[in-house]
């Protein structure tokens, strides 16, 4: 649990989308599920649950005890061993020896350093996976929010066409509309119903995806707080400057921490390989006994006991771990080159994702501030005009379809915008979206 909470600190600073709610900290999954079912989940609550319950994250967290077990293994010293001779009775010589191995060159300490470095590397891998799960959660959250908003738009469009059909029927009864116009209005209603179906499927698919990321049953009902961007209000949140994001990426990307941890492991392995230049000395100590009697009778005879001591030390001339050392040095240099390549890769990713996010941000501003208000006004005027007999059915249907196309275009742009923000956050390695939400809520 300590590790899980430390991973959750990676996501610290995440705020709610519109209204800030306390982050869930209950340890009881049933109480969590009850709370989330009865209230709409904000983005930070969704991230918190994913941090605690995502199956993939739990799986990789299970690697840490395995890495910790490496320290236990590294601390183990070479077992001493016992030697004794139990010869036939006619032999008068006996010996009993204990041999202990002494590892020179700080081999045990170097093994412990490598094991500790592997724990740091494992923790870095867990942090990298946690960061990936964060982006997956945000993508699924935004997809569900936009799918639900799209469904609302299509349902509004369906209601508008129904009102238009009802108005046409009244005009038909007043002999102000033809049967053809009634049929066209009914066809518009049928087309609107047909367009609602795939959107409903999209909502269900997005809901299942978010549930799977959260470790919930796929069909579990879930309600989320829609992002403020979808409320058609101008947001004061803006993407940070490009130069700021570049410097932050080279500091916060989890891949850099992973590279640092792997470099530390390889440096410790180089020290361990060099310690093989020192031999392992074996010290043998014991007693040798000789029976003193003319008949070679061991039992009941007098014994002459003498201490025995022997030192065994191999000379590392041909094999002193040079292959292990060369491999460790090559791996260390490879990681150094990997870091250089990673810097260039990160800069390219930040550049591409920033350009995409900035472009869609500008599109969002134009749609929110200009296109959508004008289309809403046109739709209202056309509906009133047709009801009063000023406009014909074609003009009213055209206005409805134009307004629908603009709202769908806005939602598609919002989809691209959110995904671009998620990719930008992944490229930078820090919670940009949460900070933008906090900034936009002020």
Secondary structure, 3 states (H helix, E strand, C coil): CHHHHHHHHHHCCCCCCCCCCCCCCCCCHHHHHHHHHHCCECHHHHHHHHHHHCHHHHHHHCHHHHHHHHHHHHHCCCCCEEEECCCCCCCCEEEEEEEEEEECCCHHHHHHHHHHHHHHHHHHHHHHHHHHHHHHHHHHHHHHHHHHHHHHHHHHHHHHHHHHHHHHHHHHHCCCCCHHHHHHHHHHHHHHHHHHHHHHHHHHHHHHHHHHHCCCCCCCCCCECCCHHHHCCCCCCCCCCHHHHHHHHHHHCHHHHHHHHHHHHHHHHHHHHHHCCCCEEEEEEEEEEEEECCCCCCCCCEEEEEEEEEEEECCCCCCCCHHHHHHHHHHHHHHHHHHHHHHHHHHHHHHHHHHHHHHHHHHHHHHHHHHHHHHHHHHHHHHHHHHCCCCCHHHHHHHHHHHHHHHHHHHHHHHHHHHHHHHHHHHHCCCHHHHHHHHHHC
